[in-house]
């Protein structure tokens, strides 16, 4: 089970790092053209802030377990990233966009958080 959790944490960290970096470095118009229509009502600084939080959350998934210092923090990071998926799903719902990808990522975040926190 430990290997499965590490694979899921790696996939989540990769996903949130790539999405977060694109939100930090790409202009809003480019993000909207790339399919991130849920960002249409947000200011560019808000988008950059979300990107920074996603990258920090991705680091929080991996680093505590990697250096074996406070591994419980990985579960907390997974919960926080899951919360971002709840907010994203709500934004998608308001704009009548599909919410299924957000719910799948939320389920993976909750699975990782559960196993990281129970294992503690």
N, CA, C and O atoms as a GROMACS GRO file, in nm:
protein
  480
    1UNK      N    1   0.083  -0.119   0.000
    1UNK     CA    2   0.000   0.000   0.000
    1UNK      C    3   0.087   0.126   0.000
    1UNK      O    4   0.051   0.229  -0.057
    2UNK      N    5   0.203   0.115   0.065
    2UNK     CA    6   0.294   0.230   0.071
    2UNK      C    7   0.337   0.275  -0.068
    2UNK      O    8   0.346   0.394  -0.095
    3UNK      N    9   0.364   0.178  -0.155
    3UNK     CA   10   0.405   0.211  -0.292
    3UNK      C   11   0.292   0.282  -0.366
    3UNK      O   12   0.316   0.379  -0.438
    4UNK      N   13   0.170   0.235  -0.347
    4UNK     CA   14   0.054   0.297  -0.411
    4UNK      C   15   0.038   0.442  -0.367
    4UNK      O   16   0.011   0.530  -0.448
    5UNK      N   17   0.054   0.466  -0.238
    5UNK     CA   18   0.040   0.602  -0.185
    5UNK      C   19   0.148   0.692  -0.244
    5UNK      O   20   0.120   0.806  -0.281
    6UNK      N   21   0.271   0.642  -0.252
    6UNK     CA   22   0.379   0.723  -0.309
    6UNK      C   23   0.354   0.753  -0.457
    6UNK      O   24   0.382   0.863  -0.504
    7UNK      N   25   0.302   0.657  -0.530
    7UNK     CA   26   0.270   0.680  -0.672
    7UNK      C   27   0.162   0.787  -0.684
    7UNK      O   28   0.174   0.878  -0.765
    8UNK      N   29   0.056   0.776  -0.603
    8UNK     CA   30  -0.052   0.875  -0.607
    8UNK      C   31  -0.003   1.013  -0.565
    8UNK      O   32  -0.040   1.113  -0.625
    9UNK      N   33   0.082   1.017  -0.462
    9UNK     CA   34   0.138   1.145  -0.419
    9UNK      C   35   0.224   1.206  -0.530
    9UNK      O   36   0.220   1.327  -0.552
   10UNK      N   37   0.301   1.123  -0.600
   10UNK     CA   38   0.382   1.171  -0.711
   10UNK      C   39   0.298   1.225  -0.825
   10UNK      O   40   0.330   1.328  -0.884
   11UNK      N   41   0.190   1.154  -0.856
   11UNK     CA   42   0.100   1.200  -0.963
   11UNK      C   43   0.032   1.331  -0.925
   11UNK      O   44   0.025   1.424  -1.006
   12UNK      N   45  -0.016   1.339  -0.801
   12UNK     CA   46  -0.080   1.464  -0.755
   12UNK      C   47   0.020   1.578  -0.753
   12UNK      O   48  -0.012   1.689  -0.796
   13UNK      N   49   0.140   1.552  -0.704
   13UNK     CA   50   0.242   1.657  -0.698
   13UNK      C   51   0.278   1.706  -0.838
   13UNK      O   52   0.293   1.826  -0.860
   14UNK      N   53   0.291   1.614  -0.932
   14UNK     CA   54   0.322   1.652  -1.070
   14UNK      C   55   0.208   1.736  -1.129
   14UNK      O   56   0.232   1.840  -1.190
   15UNK      N   57   0.086   1.690  -1.110
   15UNK     CA   58  -0.031   1.761  -1.162
   15UNK      C   59  -0.038   1.903  -1.106
   15UNK      O   60  -0.048   1.999  -1.181
   16UNK      N   61  -0.032   1.915  -0.973
   16UNK     CA   62  -0.047   2.047  -0.911
   16UNK      C   63   0.073   2.136  -0.940
   16UNK      O   64   0.058   2.258  -0.949
   17UNK      N   65   0.192   2.080  -0.954
   17UNK     CA   66   0.308   2.161  -0.989
   17UNK      C   67   0.295   2.217  -1.129
   17UNK      O   68   0.317   2.336  -1.151
   18UNK      N   69   0.258   2.133  -1.225
   18UNK     CA   70   0.246   2.180  -1.363
   18UNK      C   71   0.134   2.283  -1.377
   18UNK      O   72   0.152   2.386  -1.442
   19UNK      N   73   0.019   2.255  -1.318
   19UNK     CA   74  -0.093   2.350  -1.326
   19UNK      C   75  -0.059   2.479  -1.253
   19UNK      O   76  -0.086   2.589  -1.302
   20UNK      N   77   0.001   2.465  -1.134
   20UNK     CA   78   0.038   2.584  -1.057
   20UNK      C   79   0.140   2.670  -1.128
   20UNK      O   80   0.128   2.792  -1.128
   21UNK      N   81   0.241   2.608  -1.187
   21UNK     CA   82   0.344   2.685  -1.258
   21UNK      C   83   0.285   2.756  -1.380
   21UNK      O   84   0.323   2.868  -1.411
   22UNK      N   85   0.192   2.691  -1.447
   22UNK     CA   86   0.129   2.758  -1.561
   22UNK      C   87   0.047   2.878  -1.514
   22UNK      O   88   0.043   2.980  -1.582
   23UNK      N   89  -0.019   2.866  -1.398
   23UNK     CA   90  -0.095   2.979  -1.346
   23UNK      C   91  -0.003   3.092  -1.300
   23UNK      O   92  -0.041   3.209  -1.307
   24UNK      N   93   0.115   3.058  -1.256
   24UNK     CA   94   0.209   3.161  -1.211
   24UNK      C   95   0.269   3.236  -1.330
   24UNK      O   96   0.280   3.359  -1.327
   25UNK      N   97   0.309   3.163  -1.433
   25UNK     CA   98   0.390   3.223  -1.538
   25UNK      C   99   0.317   3.259  -1.667
   25UNK      O  100   0.368   3.340  -1.745
   26UNK      N  101   0.199   3.202  -1.692
   26UNK     CA  102   0.128   3.234  -1.815
   26UNK      C  103   0.026   3.345  -1.791
   26UNK      O  104  -0.034   3.352  -1.684
   27UNK      N  105   0.006   3.431  -1.890
   27UNK     CA  106  -0.097   3.535  -1.875
   27UNK      C  107  -0.238   3.474  -1.876
   27UNK      O  108  -0.259   3.362  -1.923
   28UNK      N  109  -0.331   3.549  -1.822
   28UNK     CA  110  -0.469   3.501  -1.808
   28UNK      C  111  -0.529   3.461  -1.943
   28UNK      O  112  -0.596   3.358  -1.953
   29UNK      N  113  -0.505   3.540  -2.046
   29UNK     CA  114  -0.561   3.510  -2.179
   29UNK      C  115  -0.511   3.374  -2.230
   29UNK      O  116  -0.587   3.298  -2.289
   30UNK      N  117  -0.383   3.344  -2.208
   30UNK     CA  118  -0.326   3.216  -2.252
   30UNK      C  119  -0.388   3.100  -2.174
   30UNK      O  120  -0.415   2.994  -2.230
   31UNK      N  121  -0.410   3.120  -2.043
   31UNK     CA  122  -0.473   3.017  -1.961
   31UNK      C  123  -0.615   2.990  -2.009
   31UNK      O  124  -0.657   2.874  -2.017
   32UNK      N  125  -0.688   3.095  -2.040
   32UNK     CA  126  -0.826   3.078  -2.088
   32UNK      C  127  -0.827   3.005  -2.222
   32UNK      O  128  -0.913   2.921  -2.246
   33UNK      N  129  -0.731   3.037  -2.310
   33UNK     CA  130  -0.721   2.968  -2.439
   33UNK      C  131  -0.681   2.822  -2.423
   33UNK      O  132  -0.714   2.738  -2.508
   34UNK      N  133  -0.608   2.790  -2.315
   34UNK     CA  134  -0.565   2.652  -2.290
   34UNK      C  135  -0.671   2.568  -2.221
   34UNK      O  136  -0.645   2.453  -2.187
   35UNK      N  137  -0.789   2.623  -2.200
   35UNK     CA  138  -0.899   2.544  -2.146
   35UNK      C  139  -0.933   2.568  -2.000
   35UNK      O  140  -1.015   2.496  -1.944
   36UNK      N  141  -0.873   2.667  -1.938
   36UNK     CA  142  -0.903   2.695  -1.797
   36UNK      C  143  -1.009   2.805  -1.788
   36UNK      O  144  -0.985   2.912  -1.733
   37UNK      N  145  -1.127   2.775  -1.843
   37UNK     CA  146  -1.234   2.875  -1.848
   37UNK      C  147  -1.286   2.914  -1.710
   37UNK      O  148  -1.348   3.019  -1.696
   38UNK      N  149  -1.263   2.831  -1.609
   38UNK     CA  150  -1.314   2.863  -1.476
   38UNK      C  151  -1.241   2.984  -1.415
   38UNK      O  152  -1.286   3.037  -1.314
   39UNK      N  153  -1.132   3.026  -1.476
   39UNK     CA  154  -1.056   3.141  -1.424
   39UNK      C  155  -1.106   3.273  -1.480
   39UNK      O  156  -1.049   3.378  -1.450
   40UNK      N  157  -1.212   3.270  -1.559
   40UNK     CA  158  -1.258   3.389  -1.630
   40UNK      C  159  -1.296   3.502  -1.535
   40UNK      O  160  -1.278   3.619  -1.569
   41UNK      N  161  -1.349   3.471  -1.418
   41UNK     CA  162  -1.395   3.575  -1.325
   41UNK      C  163  -1.290   3.616  -1.222
   41UNK      O  164  -1.320   3.695  -1.132
   42UNK      N  165  -1.169   3.565  -1.234
   42UNK     CA  166  -1.065   3.596  -1.138
   42UNK      C  167  -0.967   3.699  -1.192
   42UNK      O  168  -0.945   3.708  -1.313
   43UNK      N  169  -0.910   3.776  -1.102
   43UNK     CA  170  -0.807   3.873  -1.138
   43UNK      C  171  -0.674   3.800  -1.159
   43UNK      O  172  -0.653   3.693  -1.101
   44UNK      N  173  -0.584   3.857  -1.239
   44UNK     CA  174  -0.454   3.790  -1.261
   44UNK      C  175  -0.376   3.763  -1.132
   44UNK      O  176  -0.312   3.659  -1.121
   45UNK      N  177  -0.381   3.854  -1.036
   45UNK     CA  178  -0.309   3.831  -0.910
   45UNK      C  179  -0.371   3.716  -0.831
   45UNK      O  180  -0.300   3.642  -0.763
   46UNK      N  181  -0.502   3.700  -0.839
   46UNK     CA  182  -0.567   3.587  -0.773
   46UNK      C  183  -0.524   3.456  -0.837
   46UNK      O  184  -0.500   3.357  -0.767
   47UNK      N  185  -0.513   3.455  -0.968
   47UNK     CA  186  -0.471   3.335  -1.039
   47UNK      C  187  -0.328   3.298  -1.000
   47UNK      O  188  -0.297   3.181  -0.977
   48UNK      N  189  -0.241   3.397  -0.993
   48UNK     CA  190  -0.102   3.372  -0.953
   48UNK      C  191  -0.096   3.320  -0.809
   48UNK      O  192  -0.016   3.231  -0.778
   49UNK      N  193  -0.177   3.376  -0.720
   49UNK     CA  194  -0.181   3.330  -0.581
   49UNK      C  195  -0.226   3.185  -0.571
   49UNK      O  196  -0.171   3.108  -0.493
   50UNK      N  197  -0.326   3.148  -0.650
   50UNK     CA  198  -0.373   3.009  -0.652
   50UNK      C  199  -0.261   2.918  -0.702
   50UNK      O  200  -0.239   2.810  -0.647
   51UNK      N  201  -0.190   2.963  -0.806
   51UNK     CA  202  -0.079   2.884  -0.858
   51UNK      C  203   0.030   2.862  -0.755
   51UNK      O  204   0.084   2.752  -0.743
   52UNK      N  205   0.063   2.966  -0.679
   52UNK     CA  206   0.165   2.954  -0.574
   52UNK      C  207   0.120   2.854  -0.468
   52UNK      O  208   0.198   2.771  -0.423
   53UNK      N  209  -0.008   2.862  -0.428
   53UNK     CA  210  -0.059   2.768  -0.328
   53UNK      C  211  -0.058   2.625  -0.380
   53UNK      O  212  -0.032   2.531  -0.304
   54UNK      N  213  -0.086   2.606  -0.507
   54UNK     CA  214  -0.085   2.471  -0.564
   54UNK      C  215   0.057   2.414  -0.565
   54UNK      O  216   0.077   2.296  -0.536
   55UNK      N  217   0.155   2.495  -0.599
   55UNK     CA  218   0.294   2.448  -0.600
   55UNK      C  219   0.340   2.416  -0.458
   55UNK      O  220   0.406   2.315  -0.434
   56UNK      N  221   0.305   2.504  -0.363
   56UNK     CA  222   0.342   2.477  -0.223
   56UNK      C  223   0.274   2.350  -0.171
   56UNK      O  224   0.335   2.273  -0.097
   57UNK      N  225   0.149   2.329  -0.209
   57UNK     CA  226   0.079   2.207  -0.170
   57UNK      C  227   0.145   2.083  -0.227
   57UNK      O  228   0.154   1.980  -0.160
   58UNK      N  229   0.190   2.092  -0.352
   58UNK     CA  230   0.259   1.980  -0.414
   58UNK      C  231   0.389   1.948  -0.340
   58UNK      O  232   0.423   1.831  -0.319
   59UNK      N  233   0.460   2.052  -0.299
   59UNK     CA  234   0.582   2.031  -0.220
   59UNK      C  235   0.547   1.968  -0.085
   59UNK      O  236   0.620   1.883  -0.035
   60UNK      N  237   0.435   2.011  -0.027
   60UNK     CA  238   0.392   1.957   0.101
   60UNK      C  239   0.351   1.811   0.094
   60UNK      O  240   0.356   1.741   0.194
   61UNK      N  241   0.312   1.766  -0.023
   61UNK     CA  242   0.278   1.624  -0.040
   61UNK      C  243   0.403   1.536  -0.034
   61UNK      O  244   0.400   1.427   0.023
   62UNK      N  245   0.511   1.584  -0.092
   62UNK     CA  246   0.629   1.500  -0.112
   62UNK      C  247   0.735   1.518  -0.002
   62UNK      O  248   0.784   1.419   0.052
   63UNK      N  249   0.769   1.642   0.030
   63UNK     CA  250   0.885   1.666   0.116
   63UNK      C  251   0.877   1.606   0.256
   63UNK      O  252   0.977   1.548   0.301
   64UNK      N  253   0.765   1.615   0.328
   64UNK     CA  254   0.765   1.557   0.464
   64UNK      C  255   0.795   1.407   0.466
   64UNK      O  256   0.868   1.359   0.553
   65UNK      N  257   0.739   1.334   0.372
   65UNK     CA  258   0.766   1.190   0.367
   65UNK      C  259   0.907   1.159   0.317
   65UNK      O  260   0.967   1.060   0.358
   66UNK      N  261   0.957   1.244   0.230
   66UNK     CA  262   1.089   1.222   0.173
   66UNK      C  263   1.199   1.241   0.277
   66UNK      O  264   1.294   1.162   0.283
   67UNK      N  265   1.187   1.345   0.359
   67UNK     CA  266   1.289   1.372   0.461
   67UNK      C  267   1.252   1.312   0.597
   67UNK      O  268   1.329   1.321   0.692
   68UNK      N  269   1.134   1.250   0.604
   68UNK     CA  270   1.084   1.184   0.724
   68UNK      C  271   1.078   1.278   0.846
   68UNK      O  272   1.113   1.240   0.957
   69UNK      N  273   1.034   1.400   0.820
   69UNK     CA  274   1.012   1.497   0.928
   69UNK      C  275   0.865   1.536   0.922
   69UNK      O  276   0.818   1.593   0.823
   70UNK      N  277   0.791   1.507   1.029
   70UNK     CA  278   0.648   1.535   1.038
   70UNK      C  279   0.571   1.482   0.916
   70UNK      O  280   0.511   1.560   0.843
   71UNK      N  281   0.572   1.351   0.894
   71UNK     CA  282   0.503   1.295   0.778
   71UNK      C  283   0.352   1.322   0.778
   71UNK      O  284   0.288   1.310   0.674
   72UNK      N  285   0.298   1.358   0.892
   72UNK     CA  286   0.156   1.394   0.898
   72UNK      C  287   0.125   1.514   0.808
   72UNK      O  288   0.013   1.530   0.762
   73UNK      N  289   0.226   1.597   0.784
   73UNK     CA  290   0.206   1.715   0.700
   73UNK      C  291   0.167   1.678   0.556
   73UNK      O  292   0.100   1.757   0.489
   74UNK      N  293   0.208   1.562   0.510
   74UNK     CA  294   0.167   1.517   0.375
   74UNK      C  295   0.017   1.498   0.369
   74UNK      O  296  -0.047   1.534   0.270
   75UNK      N  297  -0.041   1.440   0.473
   75UNK     CA  298  -0.186   1.424   0.478
   75UNK      C  299  -0.258   1.557   0.485
   75UNK      O  300  -0.363   1.575   0.423
   76UNK      N  301  -0.203   1.650   0.561
   76UNK     CA  302  -0.264   1.783   0.570
   76UNK      C  303  -0.256   1.854   0.436
   76UNK      O  304  -0.351   1.920   0.395
   77UNK      N  305  -0.143   1.841   0.366
   77UNK     CA  306  -0.129   1.901   0.233
   77UNK      C  307  -0.231   1.840   0.136
   77UNK      O  308  -0.289   1.912   0.055
   78UNK      N  309  -0.251   1.709   0.145
   78UNK     CA  310  -0.349   1.643   0.058
   78UNK      C  311  -0.490   1.696   0.086
   78UNK      O  312  -0.568   1.718  -0.006
   79UNK      N  313  -0.522   1.716   0.214
   79UNK     CA  314  -0.653   1.773   0.248
   79UNK      C  315  -0.669   1.914   0.193
   79UNK      O  316  -0.774   1.949   0.140
   80UNK      N  317  -0.564   1.994   0.204
   80UNK     CA  318  -0.570   2.131   0.153
   80UNK      C  319  -0.586   2.134   0.001
   80UNK      O  320  -0.662   2.214  -0.053
   81UNK      N  321  -0.514   2.046  -0.068
   81UNK     CA  322  -0.529   2.039  -0.213
   81UNK      C  323  -0.668   1.988  -0.250
   81UNK      O  324  -0.725   2.029  -0.351
   82UNK      N  325  -0.722   1.898  -0.169
   82UNK     CA  326  -0.859   1.852  -0.190
   82UNK      C  327  -0.958   1.966  -0.175
   82UNK      O  328  -1.056   1.974  -0.248
   83UNK      N  329  -0.932   2.055  -0.079
   83UNK     CA  330  -1.017   2.172  -0.061
   83UNK      C  331  -1.014   2.262  -0.184
   83UNK      O  332  -1.116   2.320  -0.221
   84UNK      N  333  -0.898   2.276  -0.246
   84UNK     CA  334  -0.892   2.356  -0.369
   84UNK      C  335  -0.977   2.292  -0.479
   84UNK      O  336  -1.034   2.362  -0.563
   85UNK      N  337  -0.985   2.159  -0.478
   85UNK     CA  338  -1.068   2.091  -0.578
   85UNK      C  339  -1.217   2.112  -0.550
   85UNK      O  340  -1.297   2.118  -0.643
   86UNK      N  341  -1.255   2.123  -0.423
   86UNK     CA  342  -1.394   2.154  -0.390
   86UNK      C  343  -1.430   2.292  -0.443
   86UNK      O  344  -1.536   2.311  -0.503
   87UNK      N  345  -1.342   2.389  -0.421
   87UNK     CA  346  -1.366   2.525  -0.470
   87UNK      C  347  -1.369   2.527  -0.623
   87UNK      O  348  -1.453   2.593  -0.683
   88UNK      N  349  -1.276   2.455  -0.684
   88UNK     CA  350  -1.272   2.450  -0.831
   88UNK      C  351  -1.398   2.385  -0.887
   88UNK      O  352  -1.452   2.431  -0.988
   89UNK      N  353  -1.446   2.280  -0.822
   89UNK     CA  354  -1.568   2.214  -0.868
   89UNK      C  355  -1.687   2.310  -0.858
   89UNK      O  356  -1.772   2.313  -0.947
   90UNK      N  357  -1.692   2.386  -0.751
   90UNK     CA  358  -1.802   2.484  -0.735
   90UNK      C  359  -1.795   2.591  -0.844
   90UNK      O  360  -1.897   2.629  -0.900
   91UNK      N  361  -1.675   2.638  -0.874
   91UNK     CA  362  -1.660   2.736  -0.982
   91UNK      C  363  -1.701   2.677  -1.117
   91UNK      O  364  -1.767   2.743  -1.197
   92UNK      N  365  -1.662   2.552  -1.141
   92UNK     CA  366  -1.701   2.486  -1.265
   92UNK      C  367  -1.852   2.470  -1.273
   92UNK      O  368  -1.912   2.488  -1.379
   93UNK      N  369  -1.914   2.434  -1.162
   93UNK     CA  370  -2.058   2.416  -1.159
   93UNK      C  371  -2.130   2.547  -1.191
   93UNK      O  372  -2.227   2.548  -1.266
   94UNK      N  373  -2.082   2.657  -1.133
   94UNK     CA  374  -2.145   2.787  -1.159
   94UNK      C  375  -2.135   2.826  -1.306
   94UNK      O  376  -2.226   2.889  -1.359
   95UNK      N  377  -2.025   2.790  -1.371
   95UNK     CA  378  -2.004   2.824  -1.512
   95UNK      C  379  -2.054   2.715  -1.606
   95UNK      O  380  -2.033   2.722  -1.727
   96UNK      N  381  -2.121   2.613  -1.549
   96UNK     CA  382  -2.175   2.501  -1.627
   96UNK      C  383  -2.066   2.427  -1.705
   96UNK      O  384  -2.085   2.390  -1.821
   97UNK      N  385  -1.952   2.408  -1.641
   97UNK     CA  386  -1.841   2.330  -1.695
   97UNK      C  387  -1.839   2.194  -1.625
   97UNK      O  388  -1.894   2.181  -1.516
   98UNK      N  389  -1.776   2.093  -1.685
   98UNK     CA  390  -1.774   1.961  -1.622
   98UNK      C  391  -1.697   1.961  -1.489
   98UNK      O  392  -1.590   2.021  -1.479
   99UNK      N  393  -1.753   1.895  -1.390
   99UNK     CA  394  -1.690   1.888  -1.258
   99UNK      C  395  -1.625   1.753  -1.231
   99UNK      O  396  -1.559   1.736  -1.128
  100UNK      N  397  -1.643   1.656  -1.319
  100UNK     CA  398  -1.591   1.521  -1.296
  100UNK      C  399  -1.440   1.518  -1.272
  100UNK      O  400  -1.396   1.449  -1.180
  101UNK      N  401  -1.358   1.590  -1.350
  101UNK     CA  402  -1.213   1.585  -1.321
  101UNK      C  403  -1.179   1.635  -1.181
  101UNK      O  404  -1.092   1.580  -1.114
  102UNK      N  405  -1.248   1.740  -1.137
  102UNK     CA  406  -1.224   1.792  -1.002
  102UNK      C  407  -1.260   1.688  -0.896
  102UNK      O  408  -1.190   1.674  -0.796
  103UNK      N  409  -1.369   1.617  -0.917
  103UNK     CA  410  -1.413   1.517  -0.820
  103UNK      C  411  -1.319   1.397  -0.815
  103UNK      O  412  -1.297   1.340  -0.708
  104UNK      N  413  -1.263   1.360  -0.929
  104UNK     CA  414  -1.167   1.249  -0.931
  104UNK      C  415  -1.041   1.289  -0.855
  104UNK      O  416  -0.989   1.211  -0.774
  105UNK      N  417  -0.991   1.409  -0.881
  105UNK     CA  418  -0.872   1.456  -0.810
  105UNK      C  419  -0.901   1.471  -0.661
  105UNK      O  420  -0.816   1.438  -0.578
  106UNK      N  421  -1.020   1.518  -0.626
  106UNK     CA  422  -1.060   1.529  -0.486
  106UNK      C  423  -1.059   1.391  -0.420
  106UNK      O  424  -1.009   1.376  -0.308
  107UNK      N  425  -1.112   1.291  -0.488
  107UNK     CA  426  -1.115   1.155  -0.431
  107UNK      C  427  -0.973   1.102  -0.408
  107UNK      O  428  -0.947   1.038  -0.306
  108UNK      N  429  -0.883   1.128  -0.501
  108UNK     CA  430  -0.744   1.084  -0.484
  108UNK      C  431  -0.679   1.158  -0.367
  108UNK      O  432  -0.608   1.097  -0.287
  109UNK      N  433  -0.704   1.288  -0.357
  109UNK     CA  434  -0.650   1.365  -0.244
  109UNK      C  435  -0.700   1.311  -0.111
  109UNK      O  436  -0.623   1.297  -0.016
  110UNK      N  437  -0.829   1.281  -0.104
  110UNK     CA  438  -0.885   1.228   0.020
  110UNK      C  439  -0.830   1.090   0.053
  110UNK      O  440  -0.806   1.059   0.169
  111UNK      N  441  -0.811   1.007  -0.048
  111UNK     CA  442  -0.753   0.874  -0.029
  111UNK      C  443  -0.611   0.886   0.028
  111UNK      O  444  -0.576   0.817   0.124
  112UNK      N  445  -0.532   0.973  -0.032
  112UNK     CA  446  -0.394   0.993   0.015
  112UNK      C  447  -0.396   1.049   0.157
  112UNK      O  448  -0.321   1.002   0.243
  113UNK      N  449  -0.480   1.149   0.182
  113UNK     CA  450  -0.487   1.210   0.316
  113UNK      C  451  -0.526   1.106   0.420
  113UNK      O  452  -0.467   1.101   0.528
  114UNK      N  453  -0.624   1.025   0.388
  114UNK     CA  454  -0.670   0.922   0.484
  114UNK      C  455  -0.555   0.828   0.519
  114UNK      O  456  -0.531   0.801   0.637
  115UNK      N  457  -0.485   0.777   0.418
  115UNK     CA  458  -0.381   0.681   0.445
  115UNK      C  459  -0.257   0.745   0.508
  115UNK      O  460  -0.187   0.680   0.586
  116UNK      N  461  -0.230   0.870   0.477
  116UNK     CA  462  -0.117   0.938   0.541
  116UNK      C  463  -0.148   0.967   0.688
  116UNK      O  464  -0.059   0.959   0.773
  117UNK      N  465  -0.271   1.001   0.718
  117UNK     CA  466  -0.305   1.039   0.856
  117UNK      C  467  -0.333   0.916   0.943
  117UNK      O  468  -0.303   0.918   1.062
  118UNK      N  469  -0.388   0.811   0.887
  118UNK     CA  470  -0.411   0.688   0.964
  118UNK      C  471  -0.278   0.619   0.991
  118UNK      O  472  -0.256   0.563   1.099
  119UNK      N  473  -0.188   0.623   0.893
  119UNK     CA  474  -0.057   0.563   0.910
  119UNK      C  475   0.027   0.634   1.015
  119UNK      O  476   0.124   0.578   1.065
  120UNK      N  477  -0.011   0.757   1.048
  120UNK     CA  478   0.064   0.834   1.147
  120UNK      C  479   0.028   0.784   1.283
  120UNK      O  480   0.078   0.834   1.383
   0.00000   0.00000   0.00000
